[in-house]
Amino acid sequence: TPTTFFIAHVAPSSHMRYCHAMETTRMMFARAVNVRLEQIGLSKGEFAAKLGISQATLSNRLAGRRRLDTDHMDSMAQALGFKDAFAFIAYAKSLDEMAAA
């Protein structure tokens, strides 16, 4: 039916936009983690230890090879001195805006 076709046609597109937005946020988050670690003089190994994970797990999460959910993002943000992932993402966005200017 036309309705079924419309739903089947729209859903993949919406899902693709959602996935693209999540990937963009993850990449921005990862760049900001690297900048923040440099600012505070913490190595990735030290940061991973602070989070209670291996450096490989940290690198894989930041690179998108392992799941990076909001709990992980909150833990990372708090370990970097931010209230939560939302505050850290605002910081990350400001870094991207400064780089684009």
C-alpha positions in Angstrom: 0.0 0.0 0.0 1.2 3.6 -0.4 1.4 4.1 3.3 3.6 1.1 3.8 5.8 2.2 1.0 6.1 5.6 2.5 7.0 4.3 5.9 9.5 1.8 4.4 11.0 4.6 2.3 11.2 7.2 5.1 12.5 5.0 7.9 15.9 4.1 6.4 16.5 7.8 5.5 15.7 8.9 9.1 17.9 6.1 10.5 20.8 7.2 8.2 20.5 10.8 9.4 20.4 9.6 13.0 23.5 7.4 12.5 25.3 10.3 10.7 24.5 12.6 13.6 25.7 10.1 16.2 28.9 9.5 14.3 29.5 13.2 13.9 29.0 13.7 17.7 31.3 10.8 18.5 34.0 12.2 16.2 33.7 15.7 17.8 33.7 14.1 21.3 36.8 12.1 20.5 38.7 15.2 19.1 37.7 17.2 22.2 38.9 14.3 24.5 42.3 14.5 22.8 42.5 18.3 23.1 41.4 18.2 26.8 43.9 15.5 27.6 46.7 17.6 26.1 45.5 20.7 28.0 45.6 18.9 31.4 48.7 16.9 30.7 47.2 13.5 31.0 48.2 10.6 28.7 45.6 8.3 27.2 46.9 5.5 29.3 46.5 7.5 32.5 43.0 8.6 31.4 42.0 5.0 30.7 43.3 4.0 34.1 41.3 6.8 35.7 38.2 5.4 33.9 39.0 1.8 35.0 39.4 0.6 31.4 42.3 -0.4 29.2 43.9 2.1 26.8 42.9 -0.2 24.0 39.2 0.0 25.0 39.4 3.8 25.3 41.0 4.1 21.9 38.5 1.7 20.3 35.5 3.6 21.8 36.9 7.0 20.6 37.6 5.5 17.2 34.1 4.0 16.9 35.3 0.4 16.9 33.5 -0.2 20.2 30.2 1.2 21.5 30.4 4.7 23.1 27.1 5.2 24.9 26.0 8.1 27.1 27.2 6.5 30.3 30.7 6.2 28.8 30.5 9.8 27.6 29.4 11.0 31.1 32.2 9.0 32.8 34.8 10.5 30.4 33.4 14.0 30.7 33.4 13.8 34.5 37.0 12.5 34.6 38.0 15.5 32.5 36.4 17.9 34.9 33.0 18.5 33.4 29.6 18.0 34.9 28.4 15.6 32.3 28.5 14.6 28.6 26.2 17.5 27.6 28.6 20.1 29.2 31.6 18.4 27.5 29.8 18.3 24.1 29.2 22.1 24.4 33.0 22.4 25.0 33.6 20.2 22.0 31.3 22.3 19.8 33.1 25.4 20.9 36.5 23.8 19.9 35.1 22.9 16.5 33.7 26.5 16.0 37.1 28.0 16.9 38.8 25.7 14.5 36.4 26.6 11.7 36.9 30.4 12.2 
